[in-house]
Amino acid sequence: MIEQGALQNPAPDAIFGLHVTSRLPTGVIGYRSGPTMASADRFRISVTGRQTHGAMPWLGVDPIVTAAQVILGLQTIVSRQVDINAGAGVVTSVRSRAATARTSFPTRSR
């Protein structure tokens, strides 16, 4: 919209984004300059395993355990890979689904 001139006539002096949050008491308005909320992007990861008998788990690859490790790893991306002094970052795994030997979980990130 900006590239097509949506903000040229009239040109704004300022732009404000609003968001409702329960972290502030009723009647209080919080503000800051620059970006403050995360965007939502989707990606899907599929983990495929190899089935085996429960009495011999070493003969297979358990996709549930592997997917759990991936989810735990996703949780450390922001804390270990993103300089939060330069900008906000959030990675959240929102759903995990298992079926036979395949596990997939769509996630949202910024």
N, C-alpha and C positions, 0 to 999 in steps of 0.2 A: 504494500500500500504506500509505503514511503517512497519507493522508487517510482511509483506512478503519480506522485505529487499530492497525496492525501493530506499532507501537513504543510502545504505551501501557502494556501490562501483560505483562511488566515493562518499565519505561522504562529504556533503556540510559544509562549514564554517559558512554560514549564509543563511537564507531564508527570502525573501521579498514578501509581498503581495501587489498588485497594485490595485488601485481603482481610477476611474475618478470622480471628484467632481467639481461643479461650485462655491464652497465656497472660492476657492483660485484664485488669479489673474492669468492670462495667464503667463506662464513661471516660476511660483513658484511651488516648490515641497515641500510638507509638509510630515513630518515623525514623528514617535514615536515608542518606544518599546512596545511590548505586543499587545494584541488584541485591535482592534479599530472599527471594523464594526460588525453589528449584523448578525446573521444567520437567516434563514427563516424556521420556523416550522409551521405546520398547526394544527389547532384543530377546531372543529365545536361544536357550542352550539345551541341546539334547545329549543325554548320557546313555550310552548303550552298554549293556553288560553281557555276561555269558551265564546262562542258567546252569545250576548244578543241584545235586541232592543236598539237603540240609545237613546230612551227616558228613559231607565232604566239601565244605565251603571253599577250601583251597584250590579246588578244580575249576572254579568259576570266578566271575568278576561281579561283585554286588553293586549295581548302579545306584541303589539307595544310599549306601555308605559314601560312594564317590560323589553323588549329588550333594550330600550333606557337607562334604569337604569343600565343594565349589561354593556353596552358599556361605560357609564360614569365611572362605577366601574373599568373596565379594564384600563382606562386611569390613575387611581391612583395607580396601582400596582407598577410601577417603582418609582414613587415619594414618596410612603409611605412604601414600603416593600423591596426595593432593596438598598443595600449600594453601591452607584455608585462610592465610593472611592475604593472599592474592584474590580469592573469590570463594564463594560457598560451594560445597559439594555434598551430594547425597547419592548413595546407591542402596536400593532396597529390593530384596527379593519378595515379590508379592504373592506368588503362588508356586506350589510344587505339586506335580501330579505323577503318579507312578502307575505303570501298566506293564505287566509281564516283565520283560528284560529291558524296558526303555523308560527313562525318567526324563521329563522335561519341565522346565519352570521358566515362564516368561518373567522378566524383571523390568524395573523402571530405573533410570539413572539420570544424572545430570552431569 
